């Protein structure tokens, strides 16, 4: 008995996209250290928390340039949420 339907064809599999293709490399600890040491912008967030950042003017200073090296551009988008009571980092935030 002959089949009245043609043979089923499947589409070629698409290459899968891995998450690693979209992630940025991990933030170097030297960038976090430089923001903690050289920050010049502080924004009170309440409950003893402060947001620390480097301003564009501070990023141009020689000591900051020496500490950051080629990571200067990346440090411009980093902010650290700091706990004043415990003297510890709560979270490191990085702009996309």
MOKASUL-V38622 format. One record per residue. RES is the residue in one small letter. SS is DSSP state (A for helix, B for strand, O for the rest). PHI is phi as a letter, one per 20 degrees, with the letter a starting at -180 (NA if undefined). OMEGA is omega in whole degrees, -180 to 180 (NA if undefined). Layout:
[[RES	SS	PHI	OMEGA] [RES	SS	PHI	OMEGA]]
This chain:
[[x	O	NA	-178] [x	O	e	180] [x	O	e	-180] [x	O	e	180] [x	O	d	178] [x	O	f	-179] [x	O	f	-177] [x	O	f	179] [x	O	d	180] [x	O	d	178] [x	O	f	178] [x	O	f	-179] [x	O	f	178] [x	O	e	177] [x	O	f	-179] [x	O	f	178] [x	O	e	179] [x	O	e	179] [x	A	f	-178] [x	A	f	180] [x	A	f	-176] [x	O	d	-177] [x	O	e	173] [x	O	e	174] [x	O	f	-179] [x	O	g	180] [x	O	f	180] [x	O	f	-180] [x	A	f	179] [x	A	f	178] [x	A	f	179] [x	A	f	179] [x	A	f	-179] [x	A	f	179] [x	A	f	178] [x	A	f	-176] [x	A	f	-170] [x	A	d	-176] [x	O	g	176] [x	O	c	175] [x	B	d	178] [x	B	c	177] [x	B	c	-180] [x	B	f	-179] [x	B	d	-179] [x	B	n	179] [x	O	l	177] [x	O	m	180] [x	B	d	-178] [x	B	c	176] [x	B	e	-177] [x	B	d	179] [x	B	b	172] [x	O	d	177] [x	O	e	178] [x	A	f	179] [x	A	f	-179] [x	A	f	178] [x	A	f	180] [x	O	e	179] [x	O	f	-177] [x	A	f	-178] [x	A	f	178] [x	A	f	177] [x	A	g	-180] [x	A	f	-179] [x	A	f	-175] [x	A	e	-177] [x	A	m	-178] [x	A	e	179] [x	A	e	-176] [x	A	g	-178] [x	A	f	-180] [x	A	f	180] [x	A	f	179] [x	O	f	-179] [x	O	d	-178] [x	B	d	174] [x	B	c	-179] [x	B	d	174] [x	B	e	-170] [x	B	d	176] [x	B	e	-178] [x	O	f	-177] [x	O	f	-177] [x	O	e	-175] [x	O	l	180] [x	B	b	178] [x	B	f	174] [x	B	e	-179] [x	B	b	174] [x	B	d	-178] [x	B	d	178] [x	B	c	178] [x	O	f	-179] [x	O	f	NA]]
